[in-house]
Amino acid sequence: MHLLQEDLARAHCRNKLDDAEQYRRFHLASQLVRAQKQAERATRKAERASAKARLTLARLV
């Protein structure tokens, strides 16, 4: 009976660890997606600013 309880406790702990690992991976993947979207927005903003600066410079010349 004692071994059965130990086996159940180990299985429970393994299940909790697996769940935590799955959550961690999902969280990291979500952070990566957010960072990629933020980088894309920053790139577009920089491109717009560059185009505006070129236009302004062309108007001055």
PDB file of N, CA, C and O in Angstrom:
ATOM      1  N   MET A   1       0.828  -1.192   0.000  1.00  0.00           N
ATOM      2  CA  MET A   1       0.000   0.000   0.000  1.00  0.00           C
ATOM      3  C   MET A   1       0.875   1.259   0.000  1.00  0.00           C
ATOM      4  O   MET A   1       0.548   2.256  -0.645  1.00  0.00           O
ATOM      5  N   HIS A   2       1.980   1.195   0.728  1.00  0.00           N
ATOM      6  CA  HIS A   2       2.866   2.350   0.820  1.00  0.00           C
ATOM      7  C   HIS A   2       3.457   2.688  -0.551  1.00  0.00           C
ATOM      8  O   HIS A   2       3.576   3.862  -0.903  1.00  0.00           O
ATOM      9  N   LEU A   3       3.825   1.673  -1.316  1.00  0.00           N
ATOM     10  CA  LEU A   3       4.403   1.911  -2.641  1.00  0.00           C
ATOM     11  C   LEU A   3       3.382   2.541  -3.584  1.00  0.00           C
ATOM     12  O   LEU A   3       3.727   3.374  -4.422  1.00  0.00           O
ATOM     13  N   LEU A   4       2.135   2.137  -3.439  1.00  0.00           N
ATOM     14  CA  LEU A   4       1.097   2.705  -4.284  1.00  0.00           C
ATOM     15  C   LEU A   4       0.946   4.209  -4.024  1.00  0.00           C
ATOM     16  O   LEU A   4       0.793   4.993  -4.961  1.00  0.00           O
ATOM     17  N   GLN A   5       0.991   4.599  -2.761  1.00  0.00           N
ATOM     18  CA  GLN A   5       0.885   6.016  -2.422  1.00  0.00           C
ATOM     19  C   GLN A   5       2.083   6.801  -2.952  1.00  0.00           C
ATOM     20  O   GLN A   5       1.931   7.927  -3.426  1.00  0.00           O
ATOM     21  N   GLU A   6       3.270   6.208  -2.872  1.00  0.00           N
ATOM     22  CA  GLU A   6       4.461   6.871  -3.408  1.00  0.00           C
ATOM     23  C   GLU A   6       4.360   7.023  -4.918  1.00  0.00           C
ATOM     24  O   GLU A   6       4.717   8.065  -5.468  1.00  0.00           O
ATOM     25  N   ASP A   7       3.877   5.991  -5.581  1.00  0.00           N
ATOM     26  CA  ASP A   7       3.708   6.055  -7.028  1.00  0.00           C
ATOM     27  C   ASP A   7       2.700   7.139  -7.415  1.00  0.00           C
ATOM     28  O   ASP A   7       2.914   7.888  -8.368  1.00  0.00           O
ATOM     29  N   LEU A   8       1.615   7.210  -6.675  1.00  0.00           N
ATOM     30  CA  LEU A   8       0.614   8.238  -6.947  1.00  0.00           C
ATOM     31  C   LEU A   8       1.185   9.636  -6.711  1.00  0.00           C
ATOM     32  O   LEU A   8       0.920  10.557  -7.483  1.00  0.00           O
ATOM     33  N   ALA A   9       1.967   9.791  -5.645  1.00  0.00           N
ATOM     34  CA  ALA A   9       2.578  11.087  -5.344  1.00  0.00           C
ATOM     35  C   ALA A   9       3.557  11.470  -6.448  1.00  0.00           C
ATOM     36  O   ALA A   9       3.582  12.622  -6.882  1.00  0.00           O
ATOM     37  N   ARG A  10       4.360  10.517  -6.904  1.00  0.00           N
ATOM     38  CA  ARG A  10       5.307  10.794  -7.994  1.00  0.00           C
ATOM     39  C   ARG A  10       4.567  11.169  -9.282  1.00  0.00           C
ATOM     40  O   ARG A  10       4.958  12.102  -9.984  1.00  0.00           O
ATOM     41  N   ALA A  11       3.516  10.445  -9.575  1.00  0.00           N
ATOM     42  CA  ALA A  11       2.738  10.734 -10.780  1.00  0.00           C
ATOM     43  C   ALA A  11       2.123  12.135 -10.690  1.00  0.00           C
ATOM     44  O   ALA A  11       2.099  12.882 -11.668  1.00  0.00           O
ATOM     45  N   HIS A  12       1.634  12.466  -9.509  1.00  0.00           N
ATOM     46  CA  HIS A  12       1.047  13.789  -9.321  1.00  0.00           C
ATOM     47  C   HIS A  12       2.108  14.883  -9.515  1.00  0.00           C
ATOM     48  O   HIS A  12       1.860  15.883 -10.189  1.00  0.00           O
ATOM     49  N   CYS A  13       3.279  14.686  -8.924  1.00  0.00           N
ATOM     50  CA  CYS A  13       4.359  15.661  -9.063  1.00  0.00           C
ATOM     51  C   CYS A  13       4.804  15.778 -10.513  1.00  0.00           C
ATOM     52  O   CYS A  13       5.028  16.885 -11.004  1.00  0.00           O
ATOM     53  N   ARG A  14       4.933  14.655 -11.199  1.00  0.00           N
ATOM     54  CA  ARG A  14       5.335  14.676 -12.606  1.00  0.00           C
ATOM     55  C   ARG A  14       4.298  15.429 -13.440  1.00  0.00           C
ATOM     56  O   ARG A  14       4.651  16.196 -14.336  1.00  0.00           O
ATOM     57  N   ASN A  15       3.035  15.208 -13.143  1.00  0.00           N
ATOM     58  CA  ASN A  15       1.968  15.901 -13.864  1.00  0.00           C
ATOM     59  C   ASN A  15       2.052  17.416 -13.632  1.00  0.00           C
ATOM     60  O   ASN A  15       1.901  18.197 -14.571  1.00  0.00           O
ATOM     61  N   LYS A  16       2.288  17.821 -12.396  1.00  0.00           N
ATOM     62  CA  LYS A  16       2.406  19.243 -12.081  1.00  0.00           C
ATOM     63  C   LYS A  16       3.624  19.851 -12.785  1.00  0.00           C
ATOM     64  O   LYS A  16       3.548  20.963 -13.308  1.00  0.00           O
ATOM     65  N   LEU A  17       4.733  19.131 -12.799  1.00  0.00           N
ATOM     66  CA  LEU A  17       5.933  19.616 -13.471  1.00  0.00           C
ATOM     67  C   LEU A  17       5.714  19.725 -14.981  1.00  0.00           C
ATOM     68  O   LEU A  17       6.155  20.689 -15.607  1.00  0.00           O
ATOM     69  N   ASP A  18       5.037  18.744 -15.560  1.00  0.00           N
ATOM     70  CA  ASP A  18       4.740  18.787 -16.992  1.00  0.00           C
ATOM     71  C   ASP A  18       3.836  19.978 -17.327  1.00  0.00           C
ATOM     72  O   ASP A  18       4.045  20.660 -18.330  1.00  0.00           O
ATOM     73  N   ASP A  19       2.841  20.216 -16.489  1.00  0.00           N
ATOM     74  CA  ASP A  19       1.947  21.349 -16.696  1.00  0.00           C
ATOM     75  C   ASP A  19       2.714  22.674 -16.601  1.00  0.00           C
ATOM     76  O   ASP A  19       2.501  23.584 -17.402  1.00  0.00           O
ATOM     77  N   ALA A  20       3.604  22.766 -15.613  1.00  0.00           N
ATOM     78  CA  ALA A  20       4.392  23.986 -15.441  1.00  0.00           C
ATOM     79  C   ALA A  20       5.307  24.210 -16.639  1.00  0.00           C
ATOM     80  O   ALA A  20       5.452  25.343 -17.098  1.00  0.00           O
ATOM     81  N   GLU A  21       5.921  23.157 -17.146  1.00  0.00           N
ATOM     82  CA  GLU A  21       6.796  23.270 -18.308  1.00  0.00           C
ATOM     83  C   GLU A  21       6.009  23.694 -19.550  1.00  0.00           C
ATOM     84  O   GLU A  21       6.473  24.526 -20.329  1.00  0.00           O
ATOM     85  N   GLN A  22       4.842  23.132 -19.727  1.00  0.00           N
ATOM     86  CA  GLN A  22       3.995  23.493 -20.866  1.00  0.00           C
ATOM     87  C   GLN A  22       3.581  24.967 -20.767  1.00  0.00           C
ATOM     88  O   GLN A  22       3.602  25.683 -21.768  1.00  0.00           O
ATOM     89  N   TYR A  23       3.213  25.412 -19.587  1.00  0.00           N
ATOM     90  CA  TYR A  23       2.837  26.812 -19.384  1.00  0.00           C
ATOM     91  C   TYR A  23       4.024  27.730 -19.675  1.00  0.00           C
ATOM     92  O   TYR A  23       3.870  28.765 -20.323  1.00  0.00           O
ATOM     93  N   ARG A  24       5.218  27.342 -19.190  1.00  0.00           N
ATOM     94  CA  ARG A  24       6.422  28.152 -19.411  1.00  0.00           C
ATOM     95  C   ARG A  24       6.707  28.295 -20.897  1.00  0.00           C
ATOM     96  O   ARG A  24       7.012  29.389 -21.372  1.00  0.00           O
ATOM     97  N   ARG A  25       6.609  27.187 -21.635  1.00  0.00           N
ATOM     98  CA  ARG A  25       6.863  27.240 -23.080  1.00  0.00           C
ATOM     99  C   ARG A  25       5.828  28.109 -23.795  1.00  0.00           C
ATOM    100  O   ARG A  25       6.174  28.885 -24.686  1.00  0.00           O
ATOM    101  N   PHE A  26       4.573  27.979 -23.408  1.00  0.00           N
ATOM    102  CA  PHE A  26       3.525  28.800 -24.007  1.00  0.00           C
ATOM    103  C   PHE A  26       3.775  30.277 -23.715  1.00  0.00           C
ATOM    104  O   PHE A  26       3.627  31.123 -24.596  1.00  0.00           O
ATOM    105  N   HIS A  27       4.151  30.582 -22.478  1.00  0.00           N
ATOM    106  CA  HIS A  27       4.411  31.955 -22.079  1.00  0.00           C
ATOM    107  C   HIS A  27       5.582  32.532 -22.874  1.00  0.00           C
ATOM    108  O   HIS A  27       5.509  33.665 -23.349  1.00  0.00           O
ATOM    109  N   LEU A  28       6.655  31.762 -23.021  1.00  0.00           N
ATOM    110  CA  LEU A  28       7.811  32.225 -23.792  1.00  0.00           C
ATOM    111  C   LEU A  28       7.446  32.443 -25.262  1.00  0.00           C
ATOM    112  O   LEU A  28       7.882  33.415 -25.878  1.00  0.00           O
ATOM    113  N   ALA A  29       6.649  31.537 -25.814  1.00  0.00           N
ATOM    114  CA  ALA A  29       6.222  31.684 -27.210  1.00  0.00           C
ATOM    115  C   ALA A  29       5.373  32.942 -27.371  1.00  0.00           C
ATOM    116  O   ALA A  29       5.509  33.660 -28.362  1.00  0.00           O
ATOM    117  N   SER A  30       4.511  33.208 -26.416  1.00  0.00           N
ATOM    118  CA  SER A  30       3.678  34.410 -26.468  1.00  0.00           C
ATOM    119  C   SER A  30       4.531  35.674 -26.381  1.00  0.00           C
ATOM    120  O   SER A  30       4.277  36.652 -27.085  1.00  0.00           O
ATOM    121  N   GLN A  31       5.543  35.646 -25.513  1.00  0.00           N
ATOM    122  CA  GLN A  31       6.442  36.792 -25.406  1.00  0.00           C
ATOM    123  C   GLN A  31       7.187  37.020 -26.715  1.00  0.00           C
ATOM    124  O   GLN A  31       7.372  38.162 -27.136  1.00  0.00           O
ATOM    125  N   LEU A  32       7.611  35.946 -27.351  1.00  0.00           N
ATOM    126  CA  LEU A  32       8.327  36.054 -28.614  1.00  0.00           C
ATOM    127  C   LEU A  32       7.439  36.675 -29.693  1.00  0.00           C
ATOM    128  O   LEU A  32       7.888  37.538 -30.447  1.00  0.00           O
ATOM    129  N   VAL A  33       6.196  36.242 -29.763  1.00  0.00           N
ATOM    130  CA  VAL A  33       5.268  36.798 -30.751  1.00  0.00           C
ATOM    131  C   VAL A  33       5.051  38.284 -30.493  1.00  0.00           C
ATOM    132  O   VAL A  33       5.050  39.081 -31.431  1.00  0.00           O
ATOM    133  N   ARG A  34       4.868  38.661 -29.236  1.00  0.00           N
ATOM    134  CA  ARG A  34       4.688  40.081 -28.908  1.00  0.00           C
ATOM    135  C   ARG A  34       5.921  40.898 -29.279  1.00  0.00           C
ATOM    136  O   ARG A  34       5.795  42.000 -29.812  1.00  0.00           O
ATOM    137  N   ALA A  35       7.101  40.372 -29.006  1.00  0.00           N
ATOM    138  CA  ALA A  35       8.332  41.087 -29.332  1.00  0.00           C
ATOM    139  C   ALA A  35       8.496  41.240 -30.839  1.00  0.00           C
ATOM    140  O   ALA A  35       8.950  42.281 -31.313  1.00  0.00           O
ATOM    141  N   GLN A  36       8.131  40.210 -31.591  1.00  0.00           N
ATOM    142  CA  GLN A  36       8.224  40.299 -33.048  1.00  0.00           C
ATOM    143  C   GLN A  36       7.269  41.359 -33.587  1.00  0.00           C
ATOM    144  O   GLN A  36       7.642  42.144 -34.459  1.00  0.00           O
ATOM    145  N   LYS A  37       6.049  41.387 -33.079  1.00  0.00           N
ATOM    146  CA  LYS A  37       5.085  42.396 -33.518  1.00  0.00           C
ATOM    147  C   LYS A  37       5.565  43.799 -33.166  1.00  0.00           C
ATOM    148  O   LYS A  37       5.414  44.729 -33.960  1.00  0.00           O
ATOM    149  N   GLN A  38       6.139  43.951 -31.984  1.00  0.00           N
ATOM    150  CA  GLN A  38       6.650  45.251 -31.565  1.00  0.00           C
ATOM    151  C   GLN A  38       7.805  45.680 -32.474  1.00  0.00           C
ATOM    152  O   GLN A  38       7.897  46.849 -32.851  1.00  0.00           O
ATOM    153  N   ALA A  39       8.670  44.754 -32.820  1.00  0.00           N
ATOM    154  CA  ALA A  39       9.788  45.068 -33.715  1.00  0.00           C
ATOM    155  C   ALA A  39       9.278  45.461 -35.097  1.00  0.00           C
ATOM    156  O   ALA A  39       9.807  46.386 -35.713  1.00  0.00           O
ATOM    157  N   GLU A  40       8.265  44.772 -35.581  1.00  0.00           N
ATOM    158  CA  GLU A  40       7.691  45.121 -36.889  1.00  0.00           C
ATOM    159  C   GLU A  40       7.090  46.522 -36.865  1.00  0.00           C
ATOM    160  O   GLU A  40       7.258  47.292 -37.811  1.00  0.00           O
ATOM    161  N   ARG A  41       6.386  46.851 -35.780  1.00  0.00           N
ATOM    162  CA  ARG A  41       5.818  48.202 -35.667  1.00  0.00           C
ATOM    163  C   ARG A  41       6.916  49.260 -35.627  1.00  0.00           C
ATOM    164  O   ARG A  41       6.794  50.312 -36.254  1.00  0.00           O
ATOM    165  N   ALA A  42       7.988  48.978 -34.889  1.00  0.00           N
ATOM    166  CA  ALA A  42       9.096  49.933 -34.799  1.00  0.00           C
ATOM    167  C   ALA A  42       9.766  50.103 -36.158  1.00  0.00           C
ATOM    168  O   ALA A  42      10.167  51.209 -36.520  1.00  0.00           O
ATOM    169  N   THR A  43       9.888  49.013 -36.910  1.00  0.00           N
ATOM    170  CA  THR A  43      10.486  49.098 -38.245  1.00  0.00           C
ATOM    171  C   THR A  43       9.631  49.960 -39.162  1.00  0.00           C
ATOM    172  O   THR A  43      10.148  50.823 -39.872  1.00  0.00           O
ATOM    173  N   ARG A  44       8.324  49.727 -39.147  1.00  0.00           N
ATOM    174  CA  ARG A  44       7.429  50.539 -39.986  1.00  0.00           C
ATOM    175  C   ARG A  44       7.483  52.016 -39.588  1.00  0.00           C
ATOM    176  O   ARG A  44       7.482  52.897 -40.447  1.00  0.00           O
ATOM    177  N   LYS A  45       7.528  52.272 -38.297  1.00  0.00           N
ATOM    178  CA  LYS A  45       7.598  53.659 -37.824  1.00  0.00           C
ATOM    179  C   LYS A  45       8.898  54.309 -38.288  1.00  0.00           C
ATOM    180  O   LYS A  45       8.891  55.461 -38.721  1.00  0.00           O
ATOM    181  N   ALA A  46       9.999  53.591 -38.204  1.00  0.00           N
ATOM    182  CA  ALA A  46      11.288  54.128 -38.648  1.00  0.00           C
ATOM    183  C   ALA A  46      11.282  54.367 -40.155  1.00  0.00           C
ATOM    184  O   ALA A  46      11.849  55.351 -40.629  1.00  0.00           O
ATOM    185  N   GLU A  47      10.647  53.476 -40.905  1.00  0.00           N
ATOM    186  CA  GLU A  47      10.561  53.659 -42.355  1.00  0.00           C
ATOM    187  C   GLU A  47       9.742  54.905 -42.705  1.00  0.00           C
ATOM    188  O   GLU A  47      10.100  55.660 -43.609  1.00  0.00           O
ATOM    189  N   ARG A  48       8.644  55.109 -41.979  1.00  0.00           N
ATOM    190  CA  ARG A  48       7.831  56.305 -42.217  1.00  0.00           C
ATOM    191  C   ARG A  48       8.615  57.571 -41.889  1.00  0.00           C
ATOM    192  O   ARG A  48       8.551  58.556 -42.624  1.00  0.00           O
ATOM    193  N   ALA A  49       9.355  57.540 -40.784  1.00  0.00           N
ATOM    194  CA  ALA A  49      10.145  58.712 -40.394  1.00  0.00           C
ATOM    195  C   ALA A  49      11.240  58.976 -41.424  1.00  0.00           C
ATOM    196  O   ALA A  49      11.524  60.129 -41.748  1.00  0.00           O
ATOM    197  N   SER A  50      11.843  57.931 -41.929  1.00  0.00           N
ATOM    198  CA  SER A  50      12.887  58.088 -42.948  1.00  0.00           C
ATOM    199  C   SER A  50      12.310  58.684 -44.228  1.00  0.00           C
ATOM    200  O   SER A  50      12.908  59.577 -44.829  1.00  0.00           O
ATOM    201  N   ALA A  51      11.149  58.187 -44.640  1.00  0.00           N
ATOM    202  CA  ALA A  51      10.505  58.717 -45.850  1.00  0.00           C
ATOM    203  C   ALA A  51      10.130  60.183 -45.659  1.00  0.00           C
ATOM    204  O   ALA A  51      10.281  60.991 -46.576  1.00  0.00           O
ATOM    205  N   LYS A  52       9.646  60.520 -44.484  1.00  0.00           N
ATOM    206  CA  LYS A  52       9.285  61.909 -44.203  1.00  0.00           C
ATOM    207  C   LYS A  52      10.520  62.800 -44.231  1.00  0.00           C
ATOM    208  O   LYS A  52      10.472  63.914 -44.752  1.00  0.00           O
ATOM    209  N   ALA A  53      11.614  62.319 -43.679  1.00  0.00           N
ATOM    210  CA  ALA A  53      12.850  63.103 -43.675  1.00  0.00           C
ATOM    211  C   ALA A  53      13.375  63.295 -45.097  1.00  0.00           C
ATOM    212  O   ALA A  53      13.836  64.384 -45.440  1.00  0.00           O
ATOM    213  N   ARG A  54      13.312  62.252 -45.928  1.00  0.00           N
ATOM    214  CA  ARG A  54      13.751  62.375 -47.315  1.00  0.00           C
ATOM    215  C   ARG A  54      12.886  63.379 -48.079  1.00  0.00           C
ATOM    216  O   ARG A  54      13.394  64.179 -48.864  1.00  0.00           O
ATOM    217  N   LEU A  55      11.594  63.327 -47.844  1.00  0.00           N
ATOM    218  CA  LEU A  55      10.686  64.267 -48.506  1.00  0.00           C
ATOM    219  C   LEU A  55      10.974  65.700 -48.075  1.00  0.00           C
ATOM    220  O   LEU A  55      11.003  66.609 -48.905  1.00  0.00           O
ATOM    221  N   THR A  56      11.181  65.897 -46.799  1.00  0.00           N
ATOM    222  CA  THR A  56      11.490  67.225 -46.289  1.00  0.00           C
ATOM    223  C   THR A  56      12.803  67.731 -46.875  1.00  0.00           C
ATOM    224  O   THR A  56      12.907  68.892 -47.271  1.00  0.00           O
ATOM    225  N   LEU A  57      13.787  66.871 -46.927  1.00  0.00           N
ATOM    226  CA  LEU A  57      15.080  67.244 -47.496  1.00  0.00           C
ATOM    227  C   LEU A  57      14.936  67.565 -48.992  1.00  0.00           C
ATOM    228  O   LEU A  57      15.546  68.516 -49.481  1.00  0.00           O
ATOM    229  N   ALA A  58      14.158  66.799 -49.697  1.00  0.00           N
ATOM    230  CA  ALA A  58      13.953  67.047 -51.127  1.00  0.00           C
ATOM    231  C   ALA A  58      13.256  68.383 -51.350  1.00  0.00           C
ATOM    232  O   ALA A  58      13.546  69.076 -52.325  1.00  0.00           O
ATOM    233  N   ARG A  59      12.353  68.744 -50.470  1.00  0.00           N
ATOM    234  CA  ARG A  59      11.652  70.023 -50.600  1.00  0.00           C
ATOM    235  C   ARG A  59      12.583  71.201 -50.347  1.00  0.00           C
ATOM    236  O   ARG A  59      12.419  72.272 -50.932  1.00  0.00           O
ATOM    237  N   LEU A  60      13.567  70.994 -49.465  1.00  0.00           N
ATOM    238  CA  LEU A  60      14.500  72.067 -49.145  1.00  0.00           C
ATOM    239  C   LEU A  60      15.533  72.289 -50.231  1.00  0.00           C
ATOM    240  O   LEU A  60      16.061  73.390 -50.387  1.00  0.00           O
ATOM    241  N   VAL A  61      15.814  71.242 -50.975  1.00  0.00           N
ATOM    242  CA  VAL A  61      16.870  71.345 -51.986  1.00  0.00           C
ATOM    243  C   VAL A  61      16.352  71.849 -53.274  1.00  0.00           C
ATOM    244  O   VAL A  61      17.112  71.994 -54.232  1.00  0.00           O
TER     245      VAL A  61
END
